[in-house]
Structure formats: structure tokens, C-alpha cells
Amino acid sequence: MPPILDIADLRKSYADGFEALKGVDLQIDAGEIVALLGPNGAGKTTLISTACGITMATSGTVHVGGHNTVSEYRAARAMIGLVPQEINLEPFERVINTVRFSRGLFGKARDDALIEKVLRQLSLWDKRNNQIRELSGGMKRRVLIAKALSHEPRLLFLDEPTAGVDVELRKDMWEVVRGLKATGVTIVLTTHYIEEAEAIADRIGVIARGEMLLVEDKDALMTRMGRKQLDVQLSEELDEIPEALASYDLVLCEDRKTLTYSYDTRADRTGITKLLRDVAAAGLVLRDVATRQSSLEDIFVDLVSREEEVAS
């Protein structure tokens, strides 16, 4: 089955010579949740805007459900739902009318049963007759999602869906996204909250300076690039790491009682047994040991830092 979203060699340049997108390739299969991570100015919003036909690409192609977003704009756009970063809603309109109106913009016949289903799915049915101005920030974001779903799109773009939302509401939104996936909606989201991508995404895309650094299955990425750390806690403070342990590339932490050792979990030998033996041989007394896995945030920071080093 062809991907529901197929982006090939997408480029976007401006009159002043700035390149917002530099040959981006991205293929997304139906039913996936893909999170796009990147620092400010990386090109995330430009990529979404171009895929939705809001911004015209300099070159390259975007196909949604097999439809070219330029030559077959109406057919492609009808398959797309877009939830923008900004909350731009008519404050005095009622929730249900706001959602109905969005469906009508796509030429869809009135379907009260569908609108009710969407509002219930987003826990908005009890608020259907409220004016937008009466809603909390989190509820307003749910209305944006309801508007985007009103015409029954197969592909939903969420641009920073939890920006400005507190931690509790953010987790509620994660459940909403999971529920949407369960109904067969394909979701592409941009986020600054890396724990958000780690919690709900199937695949991770990292974009920096307009280039897609990678797109990979989340679990495979964390296995491939993730590292583990062993914290060796000592009974007494150290002034410096003993010369006998220099080959391990240890880090002496601020408390001066903890040595941190990084190792690759995929290696045949981690070196931990020999390290602990050599620590004892160096006359150091162990108090405790603990391991921790590098997070998606660690991987992301490392990737972007390397990219910036290369660019400079």
C-alpha cells in the first residue's frame, strides 16, 4: 500500500536567499503517529504548511493519498485536517456551530450524527452550546481538533498541539491523540516537548536547518543511538579520577562521590565487571551502583548539537 503522505525532495527558498526546507523526503503510512522534532526555526511549521498547500514549495512534490497537492489540490486538501499552533476561533460563536461551519467549508453535507461523534470523542459534547470565550485553553485546543476532524480527513497535522497547556492537560491531549489513532486517523505532530514524542509517537523525525536528519521507528532509534550509564557511588569524595581508571573515560560528578560510566548496550561486553574490579583495586570503596537509560531527549540534543557543529 502506498504511503498516505509522500514528500519528495521538498525545497522552500525565499527572495532573500533563506532556505527553509532543503530537499526534505518523508513517507508516512496510514495509521501511524509520527512526531517531528526540531529546534526553533528548523522548518517544522514550514514543512506542514507546504504539505497542506498553504505555502508554495520552490521545488519537490507532496502527495496525500496519491493526490498531488498542487495539481490536485482540492482532492488532496480534503484528506487533510490541520490544527495550527495559534488558537484562532470566533469567541462569541458556539462550539457546535464552529465545528459545523468547518465541515461546510469543505462542501460536506450537514451530518449532525458525525459532529456529535467528534465532539463526544473529544469530551466536548457537554460544552457544545457554550461560546468559545467560555472555554479553557485546553478545551479551545480540543475545538481546533474537532474543526480539523469535521470533514473526516484521513491525515491530521497537529502543529504544537499542547503549546501553553499545563502538564495535566497535556497528558489528556495525549490520550485524545491515541484515541484518534485507534479510529484510523494518521497523525503528524510537531512538538517541543520531547517526552510527548516519546509517549505517543510510533516514529520520530528530527529536522534541523531545513534538513531531515532522520526518520526512524522510536524504539529502534532509542536502541540504536541510546546508551546506558552506570553511576558508581563511592563512600568518600575524590579530588580526581585515579590514573588506574583513566582508560574508562569516567566522569566525576559534582558531588565528587559519583563516577559515571557510559556504555553501549549492544556490545558483546559492557566492561562493567572489569570496571568494578578495577575500582576496588584502586582502593575505592563502593557505596552503591545504579544504571539509567539515555532518553529520547538525550538522543535529540546529541543529534542537533552534532548538526550545529558540522554547520559551523
Residue, then its C-alpha position, 0 to 999 in steps of 0.5 A: m500500500p502506498p504511503i498516505l503522505d509522500i514528500a519528495d525532495l521538498r525545497k522552500s527558498y525565499a527572495d532573500g536567499f533563506e532556505a527553509l526546507k532543503g530537499v526534505d523526503l518523508q513517507i508516512d503510512a496510514g495509521e501511524i503517529v509520527a512526531l517531528l522534532g526540531p529546534n526553533g526555526a528548523g522548518k517544522t511549521t514550514l514543512i506542514s504548511t507546504a504539505c497542506g498547500i498553504t505555502m508554495a514549495t520552490s521545488g519537490t512534490v507532496h502527495v496525500g493519498g496519491h493526490n498531488t497537492v498542487s495539481e490536485y489540490r482540492a482532492a488532496r486538501a480534503m484528506i487533510g485536517l490541520v490544527p495550527q499552533e495559534i488558537n484562532l476561533e470566533p469567541f462569541e460563536r458556539v462550539i457546535n456551530t464552529v465545528r459545523f461551519s468547518r465541515g461546510l467549508f469543505g462542501k460536506a453535507r450537514d451530518d449532525a450524527l458525525i459532529e456529535k461523534v467528534l465532539r463526544q470523542l473529544s469530551l466536548w459534547d457537554k460544552r457544545n452550546n457554550q461560546i468559545r470565550e467560555l472555554s479553557g485553553g485546553m478545551k479551545r485546543r480540543v475545538l481546533i481538533a474537532k474543526a480539523l476532524s469535521h470533514e473526516p480527513r484521513l491525515l491530521f497535522l497537529d502543529e504544537p498541539t499542547a503549546g501553553v497547556d499545563v502538564e495535566l492537560r497535556k497528558d489528556m491531549w495525549e490520550v485524545v491523540r491515541g484515541l484518534k489513532a485507534t479510529g484510523v486517523t494518521i497523525v503528524l505532530t510537531t512538538h517541543y516537548i520531547e517526552e510527548a514524542e516519546a509517549i505517543a509517537d510510533r516514529i520520530g523525525v528530527i529536522a534541523r536547518g531545513e534538513m531531515l536528519l532522520v526518520e526512524d521507528k522510536d524504539a529502534l532509534m532509542t536502541r540504536m543511538g541510546r546508551k546506558q550509564l552506570d553511576v558508581q557511588l563511592s563512600e568518600e569524595l575524590d579530588e580526581i579520577p585515579e590514573a588506574l581508571a583513566s582508560y574508562d573515560l569516567v566522569l566525576c560528578e559534582d558531588r565528587k562521590t559519583l563516577t559515571y560510566s557510559y556504555d553501549t548496550r549492544a556490545d558483546r561486553t559492557g566492561i562493567t565487571k572489569l570496571l568494578r574490579d578495577v575500582a576496588a583495586a584502586g582502593l575505592v570503596l563502593r557505596d552503591v551502583a545504579t544504571r539509567q537509560s539515555s532518553l529520547e531527549d538525550i538522543f535529540v540534543d546529541l543529534v542537533s548539537r552534532e548538526e550545529e557543529v558540522a554547520s559551523 
